[in-house]
């Protein structure tokens, strides 16, 4: 019997959230404009930024 290790792949959204958490800029998105994952990555980054703003500054 052969055992194959399967890595859990991150979604582009999760990658964007983690990128924000590591201090990367929004411009650091690794996906080109024509790649659908770019939108997801940016949404993740934006969501993490909004959550951070709320935590630091409080509700508007």
N, C-alpha and C positions, 0 to 999 in steps of 0.2 A: 504494500500500500504506500502510495506517495502522498506526502503531506505538503500542501501548498500554502504558504503564508499569504494572506490577503490583507493588505494595508487598507485601513479605512481612509478613503480619500476625502479631503476637505472640500466643501463646496466653495465656489468663488466668493459667495457672501461671507462665509466664515473666515476666509483668507483676508477679506477687506476689514472685518472687525478686528482680527488679530494684528493686521498691519497698523491700524490706528493705535492699538494698544502698545505696539512696539515703537511708536513715535514716527512712523513713516508718513510722509505727506500724501495728500490725495493724488498728486501727480505721479506717485510711485506705482500706480496701477500697472501690473505687468502685461495686461491684455490689450491688444490693439483695438481700435475703434470698431472694426468690423466683426469682432468676436463677441458673441452674446454674453460671455462670462464677464466682460468689462462692466456691463450694466449692473450685474449682481455684485461684483467686487466693490464698485462705487457705492451701491446701496448699503452694503455692509459697513463700509468706512463711514458713510454719512450717519448711519444709525448709531454707531459707536460714538461718533462726535457729539450727536445730540444728547445721548445718555450722559456723556462726560460733562457737557455744558450744564445739564440739569443738576448733576451731582455737585459740581463746583459752584455754580451761580444760583441754584435754586430755581423754582418755577418762575416764569415771566410775570 
